[in-house]
Amino acid sequence: MNDHPEEHQAAAPADEAQTEATPGPEEFHDDHQAFLRLAEENAELNDRLLRLAADMENLRKRTARDVQDARAYSISSFARDMLVVADNLRRALDAVPAEALEKDAGLKSLAEGVELTARDMLAALERHGVRKLEPKGNRFDPNFHQAMFEVENPDLPAGTVVEVVQEGYVIGERVLRPALVGVSRGGARAAETAASGK
């Protein structure tokens, strides 16, 4: 029966090798800890990546908004200066008496040329986003108007713009120059009038 004792001796070392290859409880614990550590590092890196992506998206949006604002509002100072020129052209026209225009054909032609120049200047500014405010008859808005005086008028709700002393302008959604206005005083407030159904 023991013709092949070598087989039994050869089998024993294989069993020992198999026993050595199977991890014990300590090795399993170490591997588990390493896995948990790697999973935690992975979660941290993933979180950092998501935050970085969000920051980059916010930066992209902010840059796009800044570029858009720069395009829309870059001419603000220039436009404000041109409004002063337009005001001076208007004052020059207002200073010429109507009778003088009727009597002098040359002066009338000059006045028409100045009027056309003022209109063309304002039209050019409008093409670049500058709009004139139209406050007369509307409620006074301190964001767009500057009150110069009050007028007693019980027929109008208090706080209604009754007169425009100097035209106001906006560029985009920003005030380029507030309108200088006269405001009514003495009438019912607009909110009271609306509430009473009048």
C-alpha positions in Angstrom: 0.0 0.0 0.0 2.8 2.3 0.7 4.2 1.8 -2.6 4.3 5.6 -3.3 5.2 7.3 0.0 6.4 10.3 -2.0 2.7 11.2 -2.9 1.9 11.7 0.8 5.0 13.8 1.5 4.3 15.9 -1.6 0.7 16.6 -0.6 1.6 17.9 2.8 3.6 20.9 1.7 0.8 21.9 -0.7 -1.7 21.9 2.2 0.7 24.1 4.2 1.1 26.5 1.3 -2.7 26.8 1.0 -3.0 27.5 4.7 -0.4 30.3 4.5 -2.2 31.9 1.4 -5.5 32.3 3.2 -5.6 35.7 5.0 -6.1 35.6 8.7 -8.3 38.0 10.7 -5.6 40.6 11.2 -4.8 40.8 7.5 -8.5 41.0 6.6 -8.8 43.9 9.2 -5.8 45.7 7.6 -7.2 45.3 4.1 -10.6 46.6 5.2 -9.0 49.6 6.9 -7.1 50.4 3.7 -10.2 50.1 1.6 -12.1 52.4 4.0 -9.2 54.9 3.8 -9.2 54.8 0.0 -12.9 55.2 -0.2 -12.7 58.3 2.1 -9.9 59.8 0.0 -12.0 59.1 -3.1 -15.0 60.9 -1.6 -12.8 63.9 -0.6 -11.3 64.1 -4.1 -14.8 63.8 -5.7 -16.1 66.5 -3.4 -13.1 68.8 -4.3 -13.7 68.1 -8.0 -17.4 69.0 -7.7 -16.5 72.2 -5.8 -13.9 73.1 -8.4 -16.4 72.5 -11.2 -19.0 74.7 -9.5 -16.4 77.5 -8.9 -15.4 77.3 -12.6 -19.0 77.6 -13.7 -19.6 80.5 -11.4 -16.4 82.2 -12.7 -17.6 81.6 -16.3 -21.0 83.2 -15.6 -19.5 86.1 -13.7 -17.0 86.7 -16.5 -19.7 86.6 -19.1 -21.8 89.0 -17.1 -18.8 91.4 -16.7 -18.2 91.3 -20.5 -21.8 92.0 -21.2 -21.8 94.9 -18.7 -18.6 96.3 -20.2 -20.2 96.2 -23.7 -23.5 97.8 -22.5 -22.0 100.4 -20.1 -18.6 101.2 -21.5 -19.9 104.3 -23.2 -21.5 105.7 -20.1 -19.0 108.6 -19.6 -19.0 109.5 -23.2 -22.8 109.4 -23.5 -23.1 111.6 -20.4 -20.7 114.2 -22.0 -22.8 114.0 -25.2 -26.0 114.8 -23.3 -24.4 118.0 -22.1 -23.7 118.9 -25.7 -27.3 118.1 -26.6 -28.5 120.3 -23.7 -26.3 123.2 -25.0 -27.7 122.8 -28.5 -31.2 122.9 -27.0 -30.4 126.0 -25.0 -29.0 127.7 -28.0 -32.2 127.0 -29.9 -34.4 128.2 -27.0 -32.4 131.4 -26.8 -33.3 132.5 -30.3 -36.6 134.5 -30.3 -39.3 133.2 -32.6 -39.7 136.6 -34.2 -36.1 136.6 -35.2 -36.4 133.2 -36.9 -39.4 134.5 -38.9 -37.6 137.6 -40.0 -34.1 136.1 -40.9 -34.1 133.2 -43.3 -30.4 132.5 -42.7 -31.0 132.4 -38.9 -33.9 130.1 -39.4 -31.8 127.7 -41.6 -29.1 127.7 -38.9 -31.6 126.9 -36.2 -33.0 124.0 -38.3 -29.5 122.7 -38.8 -28.8 122.8 -35.0 -32.2 121.1 -34.3 -31.3 118.3 -36.8 -27.8 117.9 -35.3 -29.3 117.6 -31.8 -31.9 115.0 -33.0 -29.2 113.0 -34.8 -27.0 113.0 -31.7 -29.8 111.7 -29.5 -30.7 109.1 -32.1 -27.1 107.9 -32.3 -27.0 107.5 -28.5 -30.3 105.6 -28.6 -28.8 103.1 -31.0 -26.2 102.4 -28.3 -28.7 101.8 -25.6 -29.3 105.3 -24.2 -33.0 106.1 -23.7 -34.8 109.2 -22.6 -37.0 109.0 -19.5 -40.6 110.1 -19.9 -41.6 110.9 -16.3 -44.3 113.6 -16.8 -47.6 112.4 -15.5 -46.1 109.4 -13.8 -45.4 108.7 -10.1 -42.1 110.2 -8.8 -39.4 107.5 -8.6 -36.3 108.5 -6.7 -34.3 105.9 -8.6 -34.8 107.8 -11.9 -36.0 111.3 -10.9 -34.6 114.1 -8.8 -37.3 116.4 -7.3 -36.4 120.1 -7.7 -39.6 121.7 -6.4 -43.2 120.9 -5.4 -46.4 122.3 -6.9 -49.7 122.5 -5.1 -52.2 120.6 -7.2 -55.2 118.9 -5.4 -56.4 117.5 -8.8 -53.4 115.1 -9.0 -52.2 112.4 -6.6 -49.4 113.7 -4.4 -46.0 112.6 -5.8 -47.0 112.9 -9.5 -44.4 114.4 -11.8 -45.9 117.6 -13.2 -42.9 119.3 -14.9 -39.6 118.2 -16.3 -36.8 120.7 -15.8 -34.1 118.6 -17.4 -34.5 115.4 -19.4 -33.2 112.2 -17.7 -31.7 109.3 -19.5 -30.9 105.6 -18.8 -28.4 103.3 -20.4 -29.5 99.7 -20.3 -31.1 99.4 -16.9 -28.8 102.0 -15.2 -29.5 105.7 -14.7 -27.2 107.8 -16.9 -28.7 111.1 -15.6 -31.8 111.4 -13.4 -34.6 113.6 -14.7 -34.9 116.9 -12.8 -38.6 117.3 -12.1 -41.3 119.2 -10.3 -43.7 117.1 -8.2 -47.3 117.6 -7.2 -48.3 118.1 -3.6 -51.7 118.3 -1.9 -53.7 115.7 -3.8 -54.6 112.3 -2.5 -51.7 109.8 -2.6 -51.8 107.5 -5.6 -52.2 104.4 -3.3 -55.2 106.0 -1.6 -56.8 106.9 -4.9 -56.3 103.3 -6.2 -57.7 101.8 -3.0 -60.8 104.0 -3.0 -61.5 103.0 -6.7 -61.5 106.5 -8.0 
